[in-house]
Amino acid sequence: MENSIQVHDQDHKSKTSKRYLPLLVVNYLLLFVGSVSSSLLSKFYFNHKGSSRWLSTWVQSAGFPLLLFTIYLPYLLKCTERRPFTCFTPKILILSIFIGLMLGLNNLLFSWGNSYLPVSTSSLILSSQLVFNLIFSFIIVKQKITFSNLNSVLLLTLSSVLLALDSRHDRSNGLTHAKYFIGFFCTIGAGLLFALYLPVMEMIYKKVYCYQMVMEMQLVMEVAATALASTGMALDGGFSEMKTESQRVFDKGPTAYWVTVFFNVLTWQLCFLGTAGMVFLTSSLTGGICMTALLATNVLGGVLVYGDEFGGVKAVSTVLCCWGFCSYVYGLYVKTKEEKREEEKTNQRMEMVHRVNDSV
């Protein structure tokens, strides 16, 4: 009985994934645009004398009102009969708030790291999140570890280690050795927390039956993350000093300052919206892999837009990052072929059983 229920759930998930394929493509596009744009805009803020790490943290989740469109629009257009926040239990609410606070801490660590490190270096270091993602996925959602997984982990870890060893060649003017490593380890910490966030969300999403409910949970999480960042800003005098910073500190002027803040809010929201959709429609490990695949694009963006140094070590790190991703993709391809073979054998056995039963 239990096996038949599991098979039914797997079949339902498969059919749902096929039906949601256009939505999956849209979410990956949102993740692509949001990841690249938010990374570059965050660095733009710090490059032009912006100094509030709490503000950089706040903009990562402050766009949560935009999620109301994804939650209420399908209901208002009568695409679904489900009312928003139906079946949103107190347990899910508490879990969403807790994970939202964890996400807020992750955002703060990312802001600290990004304020010190070049975009390209920060992006390559974040590739280490895949190491933690695989470990947490194995512990939390019982992700099977294969040779391609381990190979990918080793290559991406080596990529980050090379960057740390080559740190003396990749510092901006005025950045001390100590501050560089603070940025390095803050970015590693951000990767660790985000890698934990992904499988935890996959575990919770197993009890969620529609994309609309995923967006509702995402809204609550980002409200909690924004509350944490707003508290930090208030204690640090961030809100009262934003006007002063825009007029006297930011060297591109007040208009460019507020445009930068606005588009930071927008692009970060696209990034988290795409991430949540990817995890729900696929898995936490696949979502992590897709984000890692975008890191090479972030590296190129940092080099093209800001003129980040791209020496031999960083080139080798990029190659290792791409190699690790390709290794994982190949592993998925082999796994899919094996699953199809097993499914065909199972179907053949079932047909033989039916024939024997019919003959009897």
C-alpha positions as CSV (number, residue, x, y, z in Angstrom):
1,M,0.0,0.0,0.0
2,E,2.8,2.4,1.0
3,N,4.7,1.6,-2.2
4,S,1.7,2.3,-4.4
5,I,1.3,5.7,-2.6
6,Q,4.9,6.5,-3.3
7,V,4.6,5.6,-7.0
8,H,1.4,7.7,-7.2
9,D,3.3,10.7,-5.7
10,Q,6.2,10.2,-8.1
11,D,3.8,10.0,-11.1
12,H,2.0,13.0,-9.9
13,K,5.2,15.0,-9.5
14,S,6.3,13.9,-13.0
15,K,3.1,15.0,-14.5
16,T,3.1,18.2,-12.6
17,S,6.7,19.0,-13.7
18,K,5.7,18.5,-17.4
19,R,2.7,20.7,-16.9
20,Y,4.8,23.3,-15.2
21,L,7.7,23.2,-17.8
22,P,6.9,26.7,-19.1
23,L,6.9,28.0,-15.5
24,L,10.2,26.2,-14.9
25,V,11.7,28.0,-17.8
26,V,10.3,31.4,-16.6
27,N,11.8,30.8,-13.1
28,Y,15.2,30.0,-14.5
29,L,15.1,33.2,-16.6
30,L,14.2,35.1,-13.5
31,L,17.0,33.5,-11.6
32,F,19.4,34.3,-14.4
33,V,18.5,38.0,-14.7
34,G,18.2,38.5,-11.0
35,S,21.4,36.8,-10.1
36,V,23.6,38.6,-12.6
37,S,22.0,42.0,-12.2
38,S,21.8,42.0,-8.4
39,S,25.4,41.0,-8.1
40,L,26.6,43.9,-10.3
41,L,24.3,46.5,-8.8
42,S,25.3,45.6,-5.2
43,K,29.0,46.1,-6.2
44,F,28.0,49.4,-8.0
45,Y,26.7,50.7,-4.7
46,F,29.9,49.9,-2.8
47,N,32.2,51.0,-5.7
48,H,30.7,54.5,-5.6
49,K,31.2,55.1,-1.8
50,G,28.0,53.5,-0.6
51,S,28.9,52.1,2.8
52,S,25.8,50.8,4.5
53,R,25.9,47.0,4.7
54,W,22.6,47.0,6.4
55,L,21.1,48.8,3.4
56,S,22.7,46.3,1.1
57,T,21.1,43.6,3.3
58,W,17.7,45.3,3.4
59,V,17.3,45.6,-0.4
60,Q,17.7,41.9,-0.9
61,S,14.3,41.2,0.7
62,A,12.5,44.5,0.8
63,G,10.8,43.8,-2.6
64,F,8.4,41.3,-1.0
65,P,5.3,43.3,-1.9
66,L,5.9,42.3,-5.5
67,L,5.1,38.7,-4.6
68,L,1.5,39.8,-3.9
69,F,1.0,39.9,-7.7
70,T,2.0,36.3,-8.1
71,I,-0.2,35.3,-5.2
72,Y,-3.4,37.2,-5.9
73,L,-3.3,37.7,-9.7
74,P,-4.1,34.0,-10.6
75,Y,-7.1,34.1,-8.2
76,L,-8.4,37.5,-9.5
77,L,-8.1,36.3,-13.1
78,K,-9.9,33.1,-12.0
79,C,-7.0,30.9,-13.1
80,T,-7.4,29.0,-9.8
81,E,-10.3,28.6,-7.3
82,R,-7.9,28.4,-4.4
83,R,-8.0,31.5,-2.2
84,P,-4.7,32.9,-1.2
85,F,-3.3,31.7,2.1
86,T,-5.8,28.8,2.3
87,C,-4.3,25.8,4.2
88,F,-1.5,28.1,5.5
89,T,-1.2,26.4,8.9
90,P,0.4,27.9,12.0
91,K,3.3,25.4,11.7
92,I,4.1,26.5,8.1
93,L,3.9,30.1,9.3
94,I,6.4,29.5,12.2
95,L,8.7,27.6,9.8
96,S,8.5,30.4,7.3
97,I,9.4,33.1,9.8
98,F,12.3,31.0,11.2
99,I,13.7,30.3,7.7
100,G,13.2,34.0,6.8
101,L,15.4,35.1,9.8
102,M,18.0,32.6,8.6
103,L,17.8,34.1,5.1
104,G,18.2,37.6,6.6
105,L,21.4,36.5,8.3
106,N,22.6,35.0,5.0
107,N,21.9,38.3,3.2
108,L,23.9,40.2,5.8
109,L,26.9,37.9,5.4
110,F,26.7,38.3,1.6
111,S,26.6,42.1,1.9
112,W,29.8,42.0,4.1
113,G,31.6,39.8,1.6
114,N,30.4,41.7,-1.4
115,S,31.5,45.1,0.1
116,Y,35.1,43.9,0.2
117,L,35.5,41.5,-2.7
118,P,35.4,42.0,-6.5
119,V,32.3,40.6,-8.1
120,S,34.2,37.9,-10.0
121,T,36.0,36.7,-6.8
122,S,32.8,36.7,-4.7
123,S,30.9,34.8,-7.4
124,L,33.6,32.1,-7.6
125,I,33.8,31.7,-3.8
126,L,30.0,31.3,-3.7
127,S,30.4,28.2,-5.9
128,S,31.4,26.5,-2.6
129,Q,27.7,26.5,-1.6
130,L,27.4,23.4,-3.8
131,V,29.6,21.5,-1.4
132,F,27.4,22.3,1.5
133,N,24.3,21.9,-0.6
134,L,25.3,18.3,-1.4
135,I,26.0,17.5,2.2
136,F,22.8,19.0,3.6
137,S,20.8,17.5,0.8
138,F,22.2,14.0,1.7
139,I,21.3,14.6,5.4
140,I,18.0,16.4,5.1
141,V,16.3,15.0,1.9
142,K,18.4,11.8,1.5
143,Q,20.0,12.9,-1.8
144,K,22.0,10.0,-3.2
145,I,25.8,10.7,-3.5
146,T,27.3,9.6,-6.8
147,F,30.7,9.9,-8.4
148,S,29.6,12.9,-10.4
149,N,28.4,14.7,-7.3
150,L,31.7,14.1,-5.5
151,N,33.7,15.1,-8.5
152,S,31.7,18.3,-8.8
153,V,32.2,19.0,-5.1
154,L,36.0,18.5,-5.3
155,L,36.5,20.7,-8.3
156,L,34.4,23.5,-6.9
157,T,36.2,23.3,-3.6
158,L,39.6,23.5,-5.3
159,S,38.3,26.5,-7.3
160,S,37.6,28.4,-4.0
161,V,40.9,27.4,-2.4
162,L,42.9,28.7,-5.4
163,L,41.2,32.1,-5.0
164,A,42.1,32.2,-1.3
165,L,45.8,31.4,-2.1
166,D,45.9,34.1,-4.8
167,S,44.2,36.8,-2.7
168,R,47.2,39.1,-2.6
169,H,46.7,39.8,-6.3
170,D,43.0,40.6,-6.2
171,R,42.5,43.4,-3.7
172,S,41.2,46.9,-4.4
173,N,43.1,50.0,-3.2
174,G,42.9,50.4,0.6
175,L,41.7,46.8,1.2
176,T,43.9,45.2,3.8
177,H,44.8,41.5,4.1
178,A,42.5,41.2,7.1
179,K,39.5,42.8,5.5
180,Y,40.0,40.6,2.4
181,F,39.8,37.5,4.4
182,I,36.8,38.8,6.4
183,G,35.0,39.2,3.1
184,F,36.2,35.8,2.0
185,F,34.9,34.0,5.0
186,C,31.7,36.0,5.2
187,T,31.0,34.9,1.6
188,I,31.8,31.3,2.5
189,G,29.3,31.7,5.5
190,A,26.7,33.0,3.1
191,G,27.1,30.0,0.9
192,L,26.8,27.7,3.9
193,L,23.5,29.2,5.1
194,F,22.1,29.4,1.6
195,A,23.0,25.7,1.0
196,L,21.2,24.8,4.2
197,Y,18.2,27.0,3.1
198,L,17.7,25.1,-0.1
199,P,17.2,21.5,1.2
200,V,15.2,22.7,4.1
201,M,12.9,24.4,1.7
202,E,12.7,21.2,-0.5
203,M,11.7,19.2,2.6
204,I,8.9,21.7,3.4
205,Y,7.8,22.0,-0.3
206,K,7.1,18.3,-0.3
207,K,4.0,19.2,1.8
208,V,3.1,22.1,-0.6
209,Y,0.8,21.2,-3.5
210,C,0.8,24.3,-5.6
211,Y,3.1,27.1,-6.8
212,Q,0.9,29.8,-5.3
213,M,1.5,28.4,-1.8
214,V,5.2,28.5,-2.5
215,M,5.0,32.2,-3.2
216,E,2.9,32.7,0.0
217,M,5.7,31.1,2.1
218,Q,8.3,33.1,0.2
219,L,6.4,36.3,1.1
220,V,6.4,35.5,4.8
221,M,10.1,34.5,4.8
222,E,11.1,37.8,3.1
223,V,8.9,39.8,5.5
224,A,10.9,38.2,8.4
225,A,14.2,38.9,6.6
226,T,13.2,42.5,6.0
227,A,12.2,42.9,9.6
228,L,15.7,41.7,10.7
229,A,17.4,44.0,8.2
230,S,15.2,47.0,9.2
231,T,16.0,46.5,12.9
232,G,19.7,46.5,12.1
233,M,19.3,49.6,9.9
234,A,17.4,51.4,12.6
235,L,19.9,50.6,15.3
236,D,22.8,51.7,13.0
237,G,21.0,54.9,12.0
238,G,20.7,53.6,8.4
239,F,17.2,55.1,7.6
240,S,18.0,58.6,8.8
241,E,21.4,58.5,7.0
242,M,20.1,57.3,3.6
243,K,19.3,60.9,2.6
244,T,22.6,62.2,3.7
245,E,24.5,59.3,2.0
246,S,22.6,60.0,-1.3
247,Q,23.4,63.7,-1.3
248,R,26.9,63.9,0.2
249,V,28.5,60.5,0.0
250,F,27.4,58.6,-3.1
251,D,29.6,60.1,-5.8
252,K,27.1,59.6,-8.6
253,G,24.5,61.9,-7.1
254,P,21.1,61.4,-5.4
255,T,19.2,60.3,-8.6
256,A,21.7,57.5,-9.3
257,Y,21.6,56.5,-5.7
258,W,17.8,56.0,-5.5
259,V,17.8,54.4,-8.9
260,T,20.4,52.0,-7.7
261,V,18.5,51.2,-4.5
262,F,15.2,50.6,-6.5
263,F,16.8,48.3,-9.0
264,N,18.6,46.4,-6.3
265,V,15.3,45.7,-4.6
266,L,13.7,44.6,-7.9
267,T,16.6,42.4,-9.1
268,W,17.0,40.7,-5.8
269,Q,13.3,39.9,-5.7
270,L,13.6,38.3,-9.2
271,C,16.6,36.2,-7.9
272,F,14.8,34.8,-4.9
273,L,11.5,34.3,-6.8
274,G,13.4,32.2,-9.4
275,T,15.2,30.3,-6.7
276,A,12.0,29.3,-4.8
277,G,10.4,28.2,-8.1
278,M,13.4,26.1,-9.1
279,V,13.5,24.3,-5.8
280,F,9.7,23.6,-5.8
281,L,9.6,22.4,-9.4
282,T,12.9,20.4,-9.3
283,S,15.0,19.8,-6.2
284,S,17.3,21.7,-3.9
285,L,20.5,20.2,-5.5
286,T,19.3,21.0,-9.0
287,G,18.5,24.6,-7.9
288,G,22.0,24.9,-6.4
289,I,23.6,23.5,-9.6
290,C,21.7,26.0,-11.7
291,M,22.8,28.9,-9.5
292,T,26.4,27.6,-9.7
293,A,26.1,27.6,-13.5
294,L,25.4,31.3,-13.4
295,L,28.5,32.1,-11.4
296,A,30.6,32.0,-14.6
297,T,28.3,34.6,-16.0
298,N,28.7,36.8,-12.9
299,V,32.5,36.5,-13.2
300,L,32.4,37.7,-16.8
301,G,30.0,40.5,-15.8
302,G,32.5,41.7,-13.1
303,V,35.3,41.6,-15.6
304,L,33.4,43.4,-18.4
305,V,31.5,46.0,-16.3
306,Y,34.0,46.8,-13.6
307,G,37.3,45.7,-15.1
308,D,38.0,43.1,-12.4
309,E,41.4,41.4,-12.8
310,F,41.1,38.1,-14.6
311,G,44.5,36.5,-14.2
312,G,45.7,32.9,-14.7
313,V,44.5,31.6,-11.3
314,K,41.0,33.1,-11.7
315,A,40.8,31.6,-15.2
316,V,41.8,28.2,-13.9
317,S,39.2,28.6,-11.1
318,T,36.5,29.4,-13.7
319,V,37.4,26.4,-15.8
320,L,37.2,24.2,-12.6
321,C,33.8,25.7,-11.8
322,C,32.5,24.9,-15.3
323,W,34.1,21.5,-15.2
324,G,32.4,20.7,-12.0
325,F,29.0,21.8,-13.3
326,C,29.5,19.7,-16.5
327,S,30.4,16.7,-14.4
328,Y,27.1,17.0,-12.5
329,V,25.1,17.5,-15.7
330,Y,26.6,14.4,-17.2
331,G,25.8,12.5,-14.0
332,L,22.2,13.6,-14.3
333,Y,22.2,12.4,-17.9
334,V,23.5,9.0,-17.0
335,K,21.1,8.7,-14.0
336,T,18.1,9.6,-16.3
337,K,19.1,6.9,-18.8
338,E,19.4,4.3,-16.0
339,E,16.0,5.2,-14.6
340,K,14.4,4.9,-18.1
341,R,16.0,1.5,-18.4
342,E,14.7,0.4,-15.0
343,E,11.3,1.7,-15.9
344,E,11.2,-0.2,-19.1
345,K,12.3,-3.4,-17.3
346,T,9.6,-2.9,-14.7
347,N,7.0,-2.4,-17.4
348,Q,8.1,-5.6,-19.2
349,R,7.8,-7.5,-15.9
350,M,4.4,-6.1,-15.3
351,E,3.3,-7.1,-18.8
352,M,4.6,-10.6,-18.3
353,V,2.7,-10.9,-15.0
354,H,-0.5,-9.7,-16.6
355,R,-0.1,-12.2,-19.4
356,V,0.5,-15.1,-17.0
357,N,-2.6,-14.0,-15.0
358,D,-4.7,-13.8,-18.2
359,S,-3.6,-17.2,-19.3
360,V,-4.5,-18.7,-15.9
